[in-house]
């Protein structure tokens, strides 16, 4: 194996390794979930080198620099208090979504008016209006850095989710046509169609290393696919209603789902076994997520409450 490059990952904190094995480019991650501003950087770098043979002595300074960058980031704005900076009114119909680019210098909005708009964060100036959709824009995301604009044509019904993988080389879309599509972000071409669900796909996501794909459907099931083979690895069954949200934990070995049956569930991402049912909401769960470390879960419901689970 030959290490090609090291990449910084801010969320969750870690370092991504690109390496070559038998002529094939692969990736792996070094998770630094316990990193905080007081961590001994030198000791941590030594620990990383002992555990990861790809990190040789020649890479020591680079790894130390990346860990220090992460440490600085974690120490920023810990006591920051937010205030209203600007109110922007430009779309003629309600907004559906908003997303910042990596640096926070720009953000994009999607709307029921079938357009997206790109904004300068500091000035509030509208930079571009992206037109062409024939219906509501439900999902938006930046790649890094953003550049060419492609129209991804292939689904035959509304697109419910759109996300990039960790290095922005692939785009995953989920649709009301019961399929997910995997796209090459460099040229906008579809490279795979993921099938198997019996009803609309309501959410989809990559794990943080980009090796696995998870889909959630109105058929009450979720599925896990291999990004490399495009094959279904396991099927998650147990919810008694549609699954509106799905997400991986930072380690990639657990999945969290939220459902109209008023419950959230924790699953083994590799076997599909349900490990825990989170009950208590009085109505449908629309949103759910893990924290950076994967040891806290938050759920949001139609019952107007959020719940925190430790």
C-alpha positions as CSV (number, residue, x, y, z in Angstrom):
1,X,0.0,0.0,0.0
2,X,1.2,3.5,-0.8
3,X,-0.2,6.6,0.8
4,X,-1.1,9.3,-1.7
5,X,-2.6,12.1,0.3
6,X,-3.9,13.2,3.7
7,X,-7.1,15.3,3.9
8,X,-8.6,17.2,6.9
9,X,-12.1,16.3,8.0
10,X,-13.7,18.9,10.3
11,X,-17.0,17.0,10.8
12,X,-16.7,14.8,12.7
13,X,-13.0,15.6,13.5
14,X,-10.6,13.3,11.7
15,X,-8.1,12.7,9.0
16,X,-8.9,11.0,5.7
17,X,-6.2,8.9,4.0
18,X,-6.1,8.3,0.3
19,X,-3.9,5.3,-0.6
20,X,-3.2,3.0,-3.5
21,X,-3.4,-0.8,-3.2
22,X,-3.0,-3.1,-6.2
23,X,-3.4,-0.1,-8.5
24,X,-6.7,0.9,-7.0
25,X,-7.2,4.2,-5.2
26,X,-8.9,3.6,-1.8
27,X,-9.7,5.7,1.3
28,X,-9.9,5.2,5.0
29,X,-10.4,7.5,8.0
30,X,-8.7,8.2,11.3
31,X,-11.4,9.3,13.7
32,X,-10.4,11.8,16.3
33,X,-13.6,12.1,18.2
34,X,-12.0,12.6,21.6
35,X,-9.8,15.5,20.3
36,X,-10.2,18.8,22.3
37,X,-8.2,22.0,22.7
38,X,-6.3,20.4,25.7
39,X,-5.2,17.2,23.9
40,X,-1.4,16.6,23.8
41,X,-0.8,16.8,20.0
42,X,2.6,15.0,20.1
43,X,1.3,12.1,22.1
44,X,-1.7,11.8,19.8
45,X,0.5,11.8,16.7
46,X,2.6,9.0,18.2
47,X,-0.5,7.0,18.9
48,X,-1.8,7.5,15.3
49,X,1.6,6.3,13.9
50,X,1.5,3.2,16.1
51,X,-2.0,2.3,15.0
52,X,-1.8,3.2,11.3
53,X,1.1,1.7,9.2
54,X,0.4,4.1,6.3
55,X,1.6,7.0,8.5
56,X,5.4,6.8,8.3
57,X,8.0,9.0,9.9
58,X,8.1,11.2,6.8
59,X,4.5,12.1,7.4
60,X,4.8,13.1,11.0
61,X,5.0,16.8,10.6
62,X,2.0,16.8,8.2
63,X,-0.1,14.8,10.6
64,X,0.9,17.1,13.5
65,X,-0.1,20.2,11.4
66,X,-3.5,18.7,10.5
67,X,-4.2,17.7,14.2
68,X,-3.3,21.3,15.3
69,X,-5.6,22.7,12.6
70,X,-8.4,20.5,14.0
71,X,-7.6,21.5,17.5
72,X,-7.7,25.2,16.6
73,X,-11.1,24.8,14.9
74,X,-12.5,23.0,17.9
75,X,-11.4,25.8,20.2
76,X,-13.1,28.6,18.2
77,X,-16.3,30.3,19.1
78,X,-17.0,28.0,22.1
79,X,-18.8,30.9,23.9
80,X,-20.1,32.6,20.9
81,X,-23.5,34.3,21.2
82,X,-25.5,34.7,18.0
83,X,-27.4,37.8,16.9
84,X,-29.6,38.6,13.9
85,X,-27.4,39.9,11.2
86,X,-29.6,40.2,8.1
87,X,-33.0,39.4,6.8
88,X,-33.1,38.5,3.1
89,X,-36.4,38.4,1.2
90,X,-36.1,37.6,-2.5
91,X,-37.9,34.3,-3.2
92,X,-41.6,34.9,-4.1
93,X,-42.6,31.7,-2.3
94,X,-41.5,30.0,0.9
95,X,-38.0,28.5,1.3
96,X,-37.5,24.8,1.6
97,X,-33.8,24.6,2.5
98,X,-30.6,26.6,3.0
99,X,-26.9,25.5,3.0
100,X,-23.6,27.3,3.6
101,X,-20.4,26.6,1.6
102,X,-17.4,25.3,3.5
103,X,-15.9,28.7,4.3
104,X,-19.2,30.3,5.0
105,X,-18.6,33.0,2.5
106,X,-21.7,32.0,0.4
107,X,-24.9,30.2,0.9
108,X,-27.7,28.8,-1.3
109,X,-31.4,28.8,-0.8
110,X,-34.1,26.6,-2.4
111,X,-37.7,27.5,-2.7
112,X,-41.2,26.6,-3.7
113,X,-40.8,29.1,-6.5
114,X,-38.7,26.4,-8.4
115,X,-35.5,28.4,-8.1
116,X,-32.2,28.4,-6.1
117,X,-30.4,31.5,-5.2
118,X,-26.7,32.0,-4.3
119,X,-25.9,34.7,-1.8
120,X,-22.9,36.5,-0.4
121,X,-23.0,36.0,3.4
122,X,-21.3,39.2,4.4
123,X,-23.2,41.6,2.2
124,X,-26.4,39.8,1.7
125,X,-26.1,40.4,-2.1
126,X,-27.7,37.9,-4.4
127,X,-25.0,36.5,-6.7
128,X,-26.9,34.1,-8.9
129,X,-30.4,32.8,-9.5
130,X,-30.4,29.1,-10.7
131,X,-33.4,28.4,-12.8
132,X,-34.7,25.4,-14.7
133,X,-36.6,23.2,-12.3
134,X,-40.2,22.6,-13.1
135,X,-41.3,22.1,-9.6
136,X,-40.4,22.7,-5.9
137,X,-36.7,22.6,-5.0
138,X,-36.6,20.3,-2.0
139,X,-32.8,19.5,-1.6
140,X,-29.7,21.6,-2.1
141,X,-26.0,21.1,-1.3
142,X,-22.5,22.6,-2.2
143,X,-19.6,20.6,-3.4
144,X,-16.2,21.9,-2.4
145,X,-15.2,23.9,-4.2
146,X,-18.3,24.6,-6.2
147,X,-17.8,25.2,-9.9
148,X,-19.8,23.9,-13.0
149,X,-23.5,23.5,-12.8
150,X,-25.0,20.3,-14.1
151,X,-28.6,19.3,-14.5
152,X,-28.9,15.7,-13.3
153,X,-31.6,14.1,-15.5
154,X,-32.7,10.5,-14.8
155,X,-35.4,10.3,-12.1
156,X,-39.0,10.2,-13.3
157,X,-40.5,11.7,-10.1
158,X,-39.7,14.3,-7.4
159,X,-36.2,14.2,-5.8
160,X,-36.5,14.1,-2.0
161,X,-32.8,14.2,-1.1
162,X,-29.5,15.1,-2.6
163,X,-26.1,14.8,-0.9
164,X,-22.4,14.7,-1.7
165,X,-20.0,12.0,-0.4
166,X,-17.0,13.1,1.7
167,X,-14.7,14.2,-1.1
168,X,-17.5,15.6,-3.3
169,X,-16.7,13.1,-6.1
170,X,-20.2,11.5,-6.0
171,X,-23.7,12.8,-5.6
172,X,-26.5,10.6,-4.2
173,X,-30.2,11.5,-5.0
174,X,-33.3,9.8,-3.6
175,X,-36.6,10.1,-5.4
176,X,-40.3,9.5,-5.2
177,X,-39.8,7.1,-8.2
178,X,-38.6,4.5,-5.6
179,X,-35.0,4.7,-6.6
180,X,-31.7,6.3,-5.6
181,X,-29.2,7.4,-8.3
182,X,-25.5,7.8,-7.9
183,X,-23.9,10.5,-10.0
184,X,-20.3,11.5,-11.0
185,X,-20.0,15.0,-9.7
186,X,-17.3,15.8,-12.2
187,X,-19.4,15.3,-15.3
188,X,-23.0,15.0,-14.0
189,X,-23.5,11.5,-15.4
190,X,-25.4,8.7,-13.6
191,X,-23.1,5.9,-12.6
192,X,-25.6,3.6,-10.9
193,X,-29.3,3.2,-10.0
194,X,-30.1,1.7,-6.6
195,X,-33.4,-0.2,-6.6
196,X,-35.3,-2.5,-4.2
197,X,-37.8,-0.2,-2.4
198,X,-41.5,-0.7,-2.9
199,X,-42.5,2.9,-2.3
200,X,-41.1,6.5,-2.4
201,X,-37.6,7.1,-1.1
202,X,-37.8,9.9,1.5
203,X,-34.2,10.2,2.6
204,X,-30.7,8.9,1.7
205,X,-27.1,9.4,2.9
206,X,-23.5,8.3,2.7
207,X,-21.5,7.2,5.8
208,X,-18.7,9.6,6.6
209,X,-16.1,7.5,4.7
210,X,-18.3,7.3,1.7
211,X,-18.2,3.5,1.6
212,X,-21.9,2.9,2.5
213,X,-25.2,4.3,1.3
214,X,-28.4,4.2,3.4
215,X,-31.9,4.8,2.1
216,X,-35.2,5.4,3.9
217,X,-38.6,4.8,2.3
218,X,-42.3,5.2,2.6
219,X,-42.5,1.4,2.4
220,X,-41.4,1.3,6.1
221,X,-37.9,-0.1,5.4
222,X,-34.4,1.2,5.1
223,X,-31.6,-0.4,3.0
224,X,-27.8,-0.3,3.1
225,X,-25.8,-0.4,-0.1
226,X,-22.1,-0.7,-0.9
227,X,-20.9,2.4,-2.7
228,X,-18.2,0.3,-4.5
229,X,-20.4,-2.6,-5.7
230,X,-23.8,-0.8,-5.7
231,X,-25.3,-3.9,-4.1
232,X,-27.7,-4.0,-1.2
233,X,-25.9,-5.3,1.9
234,X,-28.8,-5.4,4.3
235,X,-32.5,-4.4,4.8
236,X,-33.8,-2.8,8.0
237,X,-37.3,-3.9,8.9
238,X,-39.3,-3.1,12.0
239,X,-40.9,0.3,11.7
240,X,-44.7,0.3,11.4
241,X,-44.8,3.4,9.2
242,X,-42.9,5.3,6.6
243,X,-39.3,6.3,7.5
244,X,-38.7,10.0,6.9
245,X,-35.1,10.3,8.0
246,X,-31.9,8.2,8.2
247,X,-28.3,8.9,9.3
248,X,-25.1,7.1,10.1
249,X,-23.2,7.6,13.3
250,X,-19.6,9.0,12.9
251,X,-18.1,5.6,13.1
252,X,-20.3,4.2,10.3
253,X,-21.4,1.1,12.2
254,X,-24.8,2.4,13.4
255,X,-27.8,3.8,11.7
256,X,-30.6,6.0,13.1
257,X,-34.0,6.2,11.6
258,X,-37.1,8.3,12.4
259,X,-40.6,7.2,11.4
260,X,-44.2,8.1,11.2
261,X,-44.9,5.4,13.7
262,X,-43.7,7.9,16.4
263,X,-40.4,6.0,17.1
264,X,-36.8,6.3,16.2
265,X,-34.6,3.2,16.0
266,X,-30.9,2.4,16.3
267,X,-29.6,-0.3,13.9
268,X,-26.5,-2.3,13.2
269,X,-25.5,-0.9,9.8
270,X,-23.9,-4.1,8.7
271,X,-26.4,-6.8,9.9
272,X,-29.6,-4.8,9.8
273,X,-30.4,-5.8,13.4
274,X,-32.5,-3.4,15.4
275,X,-30.6,-2.6,18.6
276,X,-32.9,-0.1,20.3
277,X,-36.3,1.5,19.9
278,X,-36.6,5.1,21.1
279,X,-40.2,5.8,22.2
280,X,-41.9,8.8,23.7
281,X,-43.0,11.1,20.9
282,X,-46.7,11.6,20.5
283,X,-46.6,12.1,16.7
284,X,-44.5,11.4,13.6
285,X,-40.7,11.9,13.8
286,X,-39.5,14.0,10.9
287,X,-35.9,14.5,11.8
288,X,-33.1,12.8,13.8
289,X,-29.4,12.9,14.1
290,X,-26.3,11.7,16.0
291,X,-23.9,14.2,17.6
292,X,-20.2,14.3,16.6
293,X,-19.2,11.4,18.9
294,X,-22.2,9.3,18.2
295,X,-23.2,9.0,21.9
296,X,-26.1,11.4,21.8
297,X,-29.2,11.3,19.6
298,X,-31.7,14.1,18.9
299,X,-35.2,13.6,17.4
300,X,-37.7,16.2,16.1
301,X,-41.4,15.4,15.9
302,X,-44.7,16.7,14.5
303,X,-45.7,16.8,18.2
304,X,-43.7,20.1,18.4
305,X,-41.0,18.7,20.6
306,X,-37.4,17.6,20.3
307,X,-36.0,14.9,22.5
308,X,-32.4,14.3,23.5
309,X,-31.3,10.7,24.1
310,X,-28.0,9.8,25.8
